[in-house]
Each structure stands twice: as C-alpha cells, then as structure tokens.
Amino acid sequence: MYKLIRSLLPVVAAFLAVTAGAQNAAWKSTVEPLGDNAYRIVLEASIPQPYHM
C-alpha cells in the first residue's frame, strides 16, 4: 500500500499543478519614462470572476 501511495503521489501533484496554472489572466504592461534613464514598468492583470487575489 505504501508503494502504491508513493508512486501515485507525483501523478496527483502533477494534476494539481496543471489545474493551478489553468486560470486565465489578461496582462497589460506599460513603460513610463521618468527621466534621467529611469523608467517605471507597470504590470496590470485582469482576473475573471469568480477568481480573486
């Protein structure tokens, strides 16, 4: 039984990792010049309902 659980654990972990990354997020990026070779990088994400952060 221990060997069965030990061999199935990586498979279950792989399924959980795939579903965790499956949520859609729309990303928008902009670069704002601040002067003197300085820039501000802005990243915005739109997350569809019912997902939240």
Buried (B, 14 or more C-beta within 10 A) or exposed (E): EEEEEEEEEEEEEEEEEEEEEEEEEEEEEEEEEEEEEEEEEEEEEEEEEEEEE
